[in-house]
Each structure stands twice: as structure tokens, then as C-alpha cells.
Amino acid sequence: MGRVFEKRKHKMFARYAKMAKAFTKLGRELVIAVKAGGPNPDGNSRLRAIMQNAKSINMPKDRIDAAIKRATEKDSANYEEIIYEGYGPHSVPMLIETATDNPNRTVANLRMYFSRAEGALGTSGSVSFMFERKALFKINASGLSKDDTELDLIDFGAEEYTWDDENKELMIQTSFNDYGAMQKGLEDKNYEVKESLKLFIPTTGKELTDEQEIDLQALIDKMEEDDDVLAVYHNAQ
């Protein structure tokens, strides 16, 4: 019983640690959104989207409110969004999305992570041409008419969409430039947006062996532990 309890306790702590990291990163995104468009979500579409994402992972409301309030204070940190590029182990192209109040610290850390994994931090444009920026939306599909909804999605600029009947959800992909139009269209028609993301999708794929995948995943895990890192993208299949 003791071993079982220890195993469960370890899993519990690991889950809460991962949740805490997610909350920290969303807190930074909330600060950036408030500084860019103000603390009122009614007039700040970016803030509304981040608040939806925060709720989707059960971020407490008081923590969301605290991050918004903190962003309005004069001495609050100014986070800068920077995307870094490089090659991971086995020459895997990687993009690292960050939000940092100290770019010197962030770039030094990323350079160290790459170096220890036998990769290298690259210059701007060195790998980004291998990725496309896209936007994804997840909405509640309960009670929706597929025909009517699909007509709306086409009007809003959807490139692709997938019905998940088991979970009663609808996944929608748009171009990055159509993110705002899709968000406004869904809100105007009262669709329940559960989550929205802006992400990079690789245009090519790189095959790895099982051992090479382990090397790459170790680097990704290390980067994702860094509070400055919001997301890590690569083209390994």
C-alpha cells in the first residue's frame, strides 16, 4: 500500500506542478493582453480569448482577476513576445514562443538548452519558413445544426473543421490573419467558444527513430519547464 500511495502522491504533485506552470504562462499572456488593449474584456477581444483559455484549464477566477489587476499597475512587468528559432537534436527545426521581461535571460537559457541537447539556437528566419501560422478554435457543438453551422464557418473564414461527436465539440482551423474575424463571427452568433489558439504548423515532416524522439522530447520538456516559454513547435513526425 505504501508504494501505491507514494506513486499516487508523485502523480498528484506532478499534475499540480504542470498546472501551476500553465497558470504562470497564462498569467503573462493576460498581462500582455491588458497592456495592449485595456482591462475590460468587452472591448479587448484578445483578453476575452485568453480568459476563455484560462477557464478551460480551470484557472481560478481570483487568479485571473489578480493578473488583470496587476497588469494595470504602473510598476508591473512589461512582457515582450519573442519567437526564437533553432535546430534541436538530430537537426530537427524548432520554434520557441516566449513571453519575457528579460530577453537576455531568455536567450541565454534557450542557447544553453540547445547546446546541451547538441542543437543550436538559430537566427531569425532560419527555420520559420518551414512553418505556417494558424488559428484553432474549439466550440461547444451540443445542439448545433451541422448544415447551418458549416455555412457560418465558411462565412467566418474557416479553412477546415472537424466534428467531434463523442465529446460534442467542433474544432475549427483558420489562417492566422482570420483569427479576429472568426472570433467575432462566433461571438456575434453566440457560439460557445471553449478554447482558441494561435500556433505554428510545420509544412514538412522529419522522421525520427524511437531513440531520436527521446532526445527531442527531453529538450522540449526542459524548455517547457522555463516560465518564459509559452510553446515549443517542431516538425518531427
Secondary structure as the mmCIF struct_conf table of DSSP 4:
data_model
#
loop_
_struct_conf.conf_type_id
_struct_conf.id
_struct_conf.beg_label_comp_id
_struct_conf.beg_label_asym_id
_struct_conf.beg_label_seq_id
_struct_conf.end_label_comp_id
_struct_conf.end_label_asym_id
_struct_conf.end_label_seq_id
HELX_RH_AL_P HELX_RH_AL_P1 GLY A 2 GLY A 37
BEND BEND1 PRO A 39 PRO A 39
HELX_RH_3T_P HELX_RH_3T_P1 PRO A 41 GLY A 43
HELX_RH_AL_P HELX_RH_AL_P2 SER A 45 SER A 56
TURN_TY1_P TURN_TY1_P1 ILE A 57 ASN A 58
HELX_RH_AL_P HELX_RH_AL_P3 LYS A 61 ALA A 71
TURN_TY1_P TURN_TY1_P2 THR A 72 THR A 72
BEND BEND2 GLU A 73 GLU A 73
TURN_TY1_P TURN_TY1_P3 LYS A 74 ASP A 75
BEND BEND3 SER A 76 SER A 76
STRN STRN1 GLU A 80 TYR A 87
HELX_RH_3T_P HELX_RH_3T_P2 PRO A 89 SER A 91
STRN STRN2 PRO A 93 THR A 100
BEND BEND4 ASP A 101 ASP A 101
HELX_RH_AL_P HELX_RH_AL_P4 PRO A 103 ARG A 116
TURN_TY1_P TURN_TY1_P4 ALA A 117 GLU A 118
STRN STRN3 ALA A 120 LEU A 121
TURN_TY1_P TURN_TY1_P5 SER A 124 GLY A 125
BEND BEND5 SER A 126 VAL A 127
HELX_RH_3T_P HELX_RH_3T_P3 SER A 128 MET A 130
STRN STRN4 PHE A 131 ASN A 140
TURN_TY1_P TURN_TY1_P6 SER A 142 GLY A 143
HELX_RH_AL_P HELX_RH_AL_P5 LYS A 146 PHE A 156
TURN_TY1_P TURN_TY1_P7 GLY A 157 GLY A 157
STRN STRN5 ALA A 158 ASP A 164
TURN_TY1_P TURN_TY1_P8 ASP A 165 LYS A 168
STRN STRN6 GLU A 169 SER A 175
HELX_RH_3T_P HELX_RH_3T_P4 PHE A 176 ASP A 178
HELX_RH_AL_P HELX_RH_AL_P6 TYR A 179 ASP A 188
TURN_TY1_P TURN_TY1_P9 LYS A 189 ASN A 190
STRN STRN7 VAL A 193 PRO A 202
BEND BEND6 THR A 203 THR A 204
STRN STRN8 LYS A 206 LYS A 206
HELX_RH_AL_P HELX_RH_AL_P7 ASP A 210 GLU A 224
TURN_TY1_P TURN_TY1_P10 GLU A 225 GLU A 225
BEND BEND7 ASP A 226 ASP A 226
TURN_TY1_P TURN_TY1_P11 ASP A 227 ASP A 228
STRN STRN9 VAL A 229 HIS A 234
STRN STRN10 ALA A 236 ALA A 236
#
